[in-house]
Amino acid sequence: MKIKEIQDEIVDEFSMFDDWMERYEYIIELGKKLPLIKEEYKTENNIIKGCQSKVWLQGEQTDDKIVFTADSDAILTKGIIAILIRTFSNQKASDILEADLGFIDEIGLKEHLSPTRANGLVSMIKNIKMYALAFNAKN
């Protein structure tokens, strides 16, 4: 699936909920399905700076695609990174770098997060893009 198709799917899923309490619950559920990072990668180097909670992100290049795994010590944050991983994992670095992130505004995520969590979201995206930049430079 292409990034845009995944984003559209996420927007559709979020539109099924009437209020933000239901959406928060859904985000938490998504976090429970997160492809977890191996314990050996839960290092200081893989912690995303700028997040209120601890979030670890690991990216590995498999063929021409990047596969991301992550974890967090907070259930909501785990759900947020799960949305991003669902969107960007198993995608080409160049596609990640070119991706439009308007779907985040479409689902209203940033505006319904506390300022520190919203900053964390921006940091998560930045880290994913940095992985893509690094792997893109290798190719």
C-alpha positions, -999 to 999 in steps of 0.1 A, spaced: 0 0 0 12 35 -8 16 61 20 -14 82 7 -37 51 7 -27 42 43 -33 79 53 -67 79 37 -76 46 55 -66 62 88 -87 93 81 -117 70 73 -112 51 105 -111 82 127 -142 97 110 -162 67 124 -159 81 159 -182 109 171 -160 124 198 -124 126 210 -128 102 239 -136 74 214 -107 85 193 -83 85 223 -95 49 231 -89 39 195 -54 54 195 -46 34 227 -59 3 209 -36 9 180 -7 12 204 -14 -23 216 -8 -36 181 25 -16 177 54 -36 162 76 -35 193 113 -26 192 137 -53 204 149 -47 240 185 -44 226 174 -12 207 159 5 237 190 26 241 196 63 247 205 67 210 170 55 199 150 77 223 132 105 205 141 138 221 113 163 226 87 138 238 71 140 272 72 103 275 100 79 266 97 68 229 122 45 212 123 43 175 144 19 153 145 18 116 162 -8 94 165 -9 57 152 -41 41 157 -42 4 146 -8 -7 122 -2 22 125 10 58 109 -11 85 103 7 118 97 -6 152 90 14 184 78 14 220 68 39 246 63 40 283 29 58 279 -1 42 263 -13 73 244 21 80 230 24 43 220 -7 48 199 6 79 183 38 63 172 18 33 160 -1 55 136 31 69 122 47 34 119 16 21 102 19 50 77 57 49 71 70 14 78 77 -8 47 80 23 25 108 36 4 129 64 19 122 87 -10 84 82 -5 87 90 32 106 122 25 80 133 -1 50 123 20 24 150 27 14 148 64 -19 166 60 -37 135 73 -26 144 109 -45 176 107 -74 159 89 -79 135 119 -74 165 143 -46 148 161 -23 177 168 -51 200 180 -63 175 205 -30 168 221 -14 187 250 14 211 238 41 187 250 25 157 233 21 178 201 58 186 203 65 149 208 44 141 176 65 166 156 97 150 171 85 115 161 79 127 125 113 144 124 130 112 135 112 91 109 122 116 82 158 115 95 160 78 91 146 82 56 171 109 48 200 87 61 189 56 41 181 77 10 217 92 11 231 56 12 213 46 -20 
